[in-house]
């Protein structure tokens, strides 16, 4: 093999056609060019290589422009600036250079009249990720523009380097509260090894907002070093700090926190603190924690009792189950409702005795005077799914409230066992018309097929294999109905469900053989609420990989989110774009809009998909 020095010496001897053939036609040649470019001493040869590469592929040429010697990069980057193309694509190309020489050119565009363009520039600077990029982003973070602040903080968190962490640490002492809030938020995205010392120190910051946000970050980091600081934070003067520290200790599962958490259960002035303390005790789940929750069931405050009941529902033990069952007789309607939900949440798999206990408790609650409670009992019985649960649901088919009756039918359909199907068949002869009509929908070959939207049969270029044959887009509630509807859901093979972080998908979804579960909020820009999560490029790449799986083995796909309007339609668009291939972006949009007329795909997810699929704005620039 020729040495790098030899290859560099040969560059002037190659014609443009020979250069293209050797270095720009195949991946191996491109890799070789990327290896030798940093060592090319002649500026003219470096510029020539970039010019030729840009003619073949703009993105390849842009990446190579940042690989030449630093002293040549100003001129190679200017070659990109001179390209006649859309401004968004030009910004993307400048980011691909990863060159500090591109930063001043991007900074000039930060004040562009189109807000989307200026925010795109901030993200582009973040992708460069150098010390110079960190300096510029730190300046933007201190600006008065809230959206610019948000994306600057996001970009600094994405850089995840010591210089980025240093800039954020410095911003913790900024005079503006908003800057401090974004700084601690972004530190939560930084590598824990870098962020831990600063996060622990921030638990004692003079600004209470910084302290409670630091507590949240400690919960995310989850290492033992943060525990002492969190234990101290449980006695903070600010109730939000105490609440967030309790939640963090629950995530970590620290037993030393139990005594103080039990005290916080009875805090009179803050429901948030008692709620977080109860949740934490439920997560820790030791005997002492359970004892504290049992004590809280006698509290005069119904909110405290309700929080304790919900926490006990996360502990799958007989002691916890008995305590929750007793709460089914609580004087407060909402505590009784939460007790029913808690019994449905208890993991009874493989424990026959616990199954009987839970079913017996819910059977008692079938006679509750409030339909609110009985509806939740019907839902809980659907979660349990045993034959005893089916018997309880049969009783509710005669309930005086239509909502309770209908929920009982839906729960039977959700269970789908032989006993449940027999109950549904018998329900066809019940006195209430709504029960008869709804039961028919959940029995095989009785209900009507749900309409679906079909793809045209064309070959895909991005994904090997045939295309997806059918697609359905729905809200989570509609998806549940669709899955348990026997005629409509029996051939469903694929499911993409997008939910709120920390909220599990409905058990019904587990009936679909091939599933992808993603958790992020419906956001198009970062927000400083640490509980709300912005979609990432990794989320979109998972959707694209799932599309490849569908392409190899075509079948019905259902995509859902809470409302079936934004996140799910963006995910469906990503799948369609991947399967239909390049140049078919308009067709992909048409399929999604036909499947869901009210579709308003999340623009951030679509932008990420456009980038991941290399569509150069053709997917994200669509206007409807």
Secondary structure, DSSP 8 states (H G I E B T S, - for coil): ---HHHHHHHGGGS-HHHHIIIIISSHHHHHHHHHHHTT---HHHHHHHHHHHHHH-HHHHHHHHTTS-GGGHHHHHHHHHTS-S-HHHHHHHHHHHT-GGGHHHHHTTTT-SSHHHHHHHHHHHHHH-SHHHHHHHHHHHTSS-HHHHHHHHHHHHHH-SHHHHHHHHHHTT-SSHHHHHHHHHHHTTS-HHHHHHHHHHHTT-SSHHHHHHHHHHHHHH--GGGHHHHHHHTT-SSHHHHHHHHHHHHHHT-GGGHHHHHHHHT-SS-HHHHHHHHHHHHHH--HHHHHHHHHHTT-S-HHHHHHHHHHHTTS-SHHHHHHHHHHTT-SSHHHHHHHHHHHHHS--TT-HHHHHHHHHHHHHHTT-S-HHHHHHHHHHHHHH-SHHHHHHHHHHTT-SSHHHHHHHHHHHHHH--HHHHHHHHHHTTSS-HHHHHHHHHTSTTTS-----EE------SSSSS----EEEEEEHHHHHHHHHSHHHHTTEEEEEEEE-TT----GGGGGSSEEEEEE--S-SS--S-TT-----HHHHHHHHHHHHHHHHS--EEEEEESSSSSHHHHHHHHHHHHHH-TT-HHHHHHHHHHH-TT----HHHHHHHHHHHT-TTTTTT---
